[in-house]
Structure formats: structure tokens, C-alpha cells
């Protein structure tokens, strides 16, 4: 048993006025009473059951509070943090930690409308970005811009697991649907790869517009975030700059 539970159990016993040594003392005290033995036995059993019930309820509460503590995300060993500098490249390593991404999101929107926890979603971005060589922290910043920090309110709805407006070509076209948040993130990363590189994704393609983008930018990849202006979003005159501004906010998160 961990030190956490040992300390919490000790607190539970203290709150109820119980300790291991009290149980035999309690038994001795009952033997000295001048009441009917059967009534004393019944009362003792009732008190024992009541105490056990309270202890179990306290322990359940403690376990629940312990399980709710966010588990720190480990940065994939294959992609170490890069020192911060102005960098508008789509491909590369992260400058922010996953924890900074989560903290920045929850500071702006404490209740993001997503099907998994903020920790899990950010972890997907780091896993998928690491695999494909796309900067995961900036891709996540793009998702924040596209979804309004996961408040939505535009054409795309939360049930689509579409975090980058993929396939949303007008206010009447909702765009792509993905069966899980993981596949939604994977499609987002693959779509960035389609713009920025000629190499095929490591995982099977789930981006429905991957081939279309590759056919347009066959020999001239768009390798900067500003290069997406007017391409990923229309008119999108400051689209890339807006993403990088959000990214700077993430990097500055303490």
C-alpha cells in the first residue's frame, strides 16, 4: 500500500476516534457493564457495523480524490524540447511541454468540450506529432484557434472530433467526422504533413483530403505556418500569425 493511502487511512481512523489499540479496550469495557448481555452484544455489533460503514465511506472518498489527481504527461523520449526562439516551421520538435499546453487551455477555458480529458488530448498531439515530425505544440495551438479553445460555436460541432476544420469549406459544410479523438488528432497531423512534406505518413492515412493537398503541392510544400494563410483558411490573412501568437502564450505558461 502506498504512503498516500497509509496516511489517509490514519486520518480516517483519527477522525472517527479509532485506532487498533482501542478495539481490545472497547471489548474489556463492555464486559464491565451491568446491562443485559444480549442487548450489549447487539449494541456492540451495531456500533461496529456503523463504524466499518463510515470507514469504508471515508476510504472510498479518499480513493476518489486520489484518482482525480491529474497524472503528469511524459514527453516522448524521441522528441526533446527545443530552446525557444521565433520559429515558424511546421515540422520539427516542440518548444512547450505537454503540461504547458494543458495549463494554457484550462486557464482560458476550464471546461473544454471534448470527449477525453485535456491531458489525453494533448498526449495524442505529442504522440502523433512525434511520429510524423510535426511540431505537436503548435499543432495544438492551431486546434485551439480552430475550435475557439474547444468552445466551438461555428460550423464544426464537438461530436465530429474534428479539431482543425478539416473539410469545412463553407458555413453549410460541416466537414469530416472521426470516430475517436485520437483519429481526429491523427488526421490533423497528417493534413499538416500533406502541406509541409512529400513523405507519406507513418500510420495509414485517415485524413480524407490528404491526397488532394499532395496533388496540389506535389513539388512545393508549404513548410511555414504563415504559408497556410489563404490556403488552410480563406481569406485567412493572418491565420499562421494567429496560431504562432497562441503558441507563444503556451510557451510562456508557467
C-alpha positions, 0 to 999 in steps of 0.5 A: 500500500502506498504512503498516500493511502497509509496516511489517509487511512490514519486520518480516517481512523483519527477522525472517527476516534479509532485506532487498533489499540482501542478495539481490545479496550472497547471489548474489556469495557463492555464486559464491565457493564451491568446491562443485559448481555444480549442487548450489549452484544447487539449494541456492540455489533451495531456500533461496529457495523456503523463504524466499518460503514463510515470507514469504508465511506471515508476510504472510498472518498479518499480513493476518489480524490486520489484518482482525480489527481491529474497524472503528469504527461511524459514527453516522448523520449524521441522528441526533446524540447527545443530552446525557444526562439521565433520559429515558424516551421511546421515540422520539427520538435516542440518548444512547450511541454505537454503540461504547458499546453494543458495549463494554457487551455484550462486557464482560458477555458476550464471546461473544454468540450471534448470527449477525453480529458485535456491531458489525453488530448494533448498526449495524442498531439505529442504522440502523433506529432512525434511520429510524423515530425510535426511540431505537436505544440503548435499543432495544438495551438492551431486546434485551439484557434480552430475550435475557439479553445474547444468552445466551438460555436461555428460550423464544426460541432464537438461530436465530429472530433474534428479539431482543425476544420478539416473539410469545412469549406463553407458555413453549410459544410460541416466537414469530416467526422472521426470516430475517436479523438485520437483519429481526429488528432491523427488526421490533423497531423497528417493534413499538416504533413500533406502541406509541409512534406512529400513523405507519406505518413507513418500510420495509414492515412485517415485524413480524407483530403490528404491526397488532394493537398499532395496533388496540389503541392506535389513539388512545393510544400508549404513548410511555414505556418504563415504559408497556410494563410489563404490556403488552410483558411480563406481569406485567412490573412493572418491565420499562421500569425494567429496560431504562432501568437497562441503558441507563444502564450503556451510557451510562456505558461508557467 
